[in-house]
């Protein structure tokens, strides 16, 4: 894919976010498999459903622009998945898995926040108002997720500190 203008850059970055959301949803599924008997499982299931909606939102943006996503692999998510696989190879306890999953979800949310902010700005500058609104929906969900997982992280940290 040649990137010759700001529109090409937008499509490139949107394609990268599309890959990131798909890989993120897969990673959440893997974490859910490791923590399915945890109280966190319900939250992870909700994240998977929300992730599916974010993927569909991005697909809607592509459809509105009459474009197809390019193959732009998200190395950040590839790295997070490799870290997760290395972590699970250590046979962590359910408690450690919960903490890891919460921290990973927080990282995913903040990565998405940064990405969506840039995409929304570019969409607005290009006059793609509907796409910007759709991406704004994804941004708001990411911001809410960050707050939720930061709160859960604090609560887990308190619980662990009390048990020591």
N, C-alpha and C positions, 0 to 999 in steps of 0.2 A: 504494500500500500504506500503510494507516494503521498507525502504530506507537503503540499504546495501552498496551502493557505490556512487561515484560521478555521474554516469549515472542516477541512481535512483533519486538523488537529482535534477538533471537537469530536468528530466521528471516531478517531483513533482512541481518544480518552474514554469516550462512551463505550466503545468495544472493550477496552480494558476493564471498565467498571462492570460490564456485563459478565465478563469472565470471572472477576472478583466475586460478584454476587453468587454466581453458580458454584464456584469453588467454596465459598463461605458456607453456602447452604449444605454442601456435601460434608464439609468439616463439622458443622453443627450436628449432622446426622451421625457422624462417627463418634463425636463426644457423647451424644445421646445413647448410642449403643454401649458405651463404657459406663454410663451413669444412669441406666434406665431404672435402677431400683433406688435412685436417689430422689430426695424431695425436689431437686433441681430439674428432674426429667420433664415435668409439666412445663416449666419455663422454656426449656430447650425445644420442646415440641412446638410451642407458640412461636419461637424464633424461626423454626423451620417453615411454618406456615407464612409468617411475615416475610421471610426470605423469598418464598415463592412469589409473593405479591410484588416484591421489589424487582424480581427478574421479569415478571410480566409487564411492569411499568416501563422498564427499559426497552423491552420488545415493542411496546406501544410507541415509544419515542422513535425507534427505528422505522416502524410502519408508517407513522405520520410523515416522516421525511422521505419515505419510499426508498429506504436504504436497508442493507443487510449488515449485521455486525461483522467486522473483520476479525481475523484470528489474532487477537492481541492477548497473549498469556500474561496473567497477573503473577509475577514472580514473588510478590509479597505473600500471597495466599499459598503459593507452592512452598515457600519457606515455613509458614505457620503450620502447614500440614506435616512437613518433615519434622518439625519440632514436636508436634503432637504425637507422631508415631514413635519418635525417640522416647518421649515421656512415657507413653503407654508400655513401651518395652521394659520399663523399670518396675512394672507391676504395682502401680500406686494404689493406695487405699482408696476407698470410696470418698473419704473426706478430702484427700489430696486431689482426687479427680475433680471433685466439686470446685475446689479453689482454683485449680488449673482452668477448668471450663469457664468459670466466671471471669478470670483474668483474660482468657482468650477472647471471650465475647466483648469485653471492654475494649480490647485492642482492635477487634473487628469494627466495632462501632466508631471509634475515633478515626480509623483509617477511612471508613465510609464518609464520615462527616467532612473530612478534608477533601475527599474526592468529589462529593456531591456539591460542595460549595463552589469549587472551580468549574464544574460542569454547568451549574445553574447560571453562573456569571457569563460563561461563554454562550449558552443558549439564549440568554437575554440580549447579549450584544449582537447575536445573529438574527434576532427577531423571531426566534422559535419559542414563542410565549407558552404555547400548550405544553411543549416538552419541558420547559422550565418549571411549569406548575407541577407536572408529574414528578420531576426530579426533586422538587421541593417536598413532595409527600415522602419520598424516600429519605430525604435529609431529616425531616422531622422525626420519622421513625428511628433513624440512627441516633439522633440526639436523645430521644426518650430511652432507647436501649442503653446508651452510655450511662444515663442517670440511674436507671434500674440496676445495671450490673455494678456500678460503683457503690450503690447502697447495699446490694447483696454482698459485695466483697467486704465492706466494712462490717456487716453483721457476721459473716463467716469468720473474719479476723477476731472479732470480739468473742465469738463462741470458742475458737481455738485457744485464745489467750486465757479464757476462764477454765478450760480443761487441763491446762498445764500446771 
